[in-house]
Amino acid sequence: MIDVSGHLRDTRKAIGFQETELPLVINCCGSQKFLTRDYAQARTIGRIDYQIIYIFKGAGHYFIQGEWQTLTAGHIVLFRPGEPQVYAYYAAEHPEIFWIHFTGTECEALLKMYDIKNCYIGDSQAFQPLFQEIILELQLKKPLFQDIINHDFYKLLALMNRTCRLRFQPQINQISIDRLVTRLHHDYQKPWDIPAMAEFCGLSSSYFSVSFKRQMGTSPNVFLNTLRVEKAKELLFTQNISIAEIAPLVGFEDPFYFSRVFKRITGMSPRQFQQNALAIHSPYGPDELPQNKH
């Protein structure tokens, strides 16, 4: 077995450590590869901290809710304080796992927020470097290492939740829509419409619209117009540019249509937004602002 781990404290306790004052403390983190010999663990009374196990490769066998379950790569297992931890790994299955023990007053709230539970989350390559960085930081204990490992742990939980939520979407659709969103942030001023966006993703228009909304939580047109309005807001902070000039710069050929979209999204016209913004950020009083001609 290859066992690499990092620990917060020099001393070790089989039952772990419990934190009753701080929101989150990472007690230890590690990785294990079982190459030639089988391995079994039987903590019948569990530990006093939490543990998450991520099966990176192969499989593991866990006694959960009164029965043995074989979990393959991509699964996570959560053990709460006091829960029996009984599991085994067989070298013939070439298992590789990552594990992390944590404690603190906000652990339950974090698990609820990110919906962490025994489930399949997939084999994303994003998890491995986070576990490895936490291990390294616990080993070296350089200044502010606890801030870094807590940050990595939050990111780990968020990525686990995201991966779980997206696992039923075809991977090719996710990648193509991610590429489109990145392109829109750079080329929002170009004449995009549904057919053009669908063509960019290599999908039919109807399937693209459904896939985009499922992944991004909003329709392609609403997403694009909201992005364009945000870019327009940045330009409206500039006093020497008119609304008619701003519209084509953010992808609207018709300034009047731009104004309608802007008001629908923000609740105010571009001129109102500009006047309010200048009033807040200008050394002039509201009645002393230089007036633009639109």
Secondary structure, 3 states (H helix, E strand, C coil): CEEEEEECCCCCCCCCCCCCCCCCEEEEEEEEECCCCCEEEEECCCCCCEEEEEEEECEEEEEECCEEEEEECCEEEEECCCCCEEEEECHHHCCEEEEEEEECCCHHHHHHHCCCCCEECCCCCCHHHHHHHHHHHHHHCCCCHHHHHHHHHHHHHHHHHHHHHHCCCCHHHHHHHHHHHHHHHHCCCCCCCHHHHHHHHCCCHHHHHHHHHHHHCCCHHHHHHHHHHHHHHHHHCCCCCCHHHHHHHCCCCCHHHHHHHHHHHHCCCHHHHHHHHHHHHCCCCHHHCCCCCC
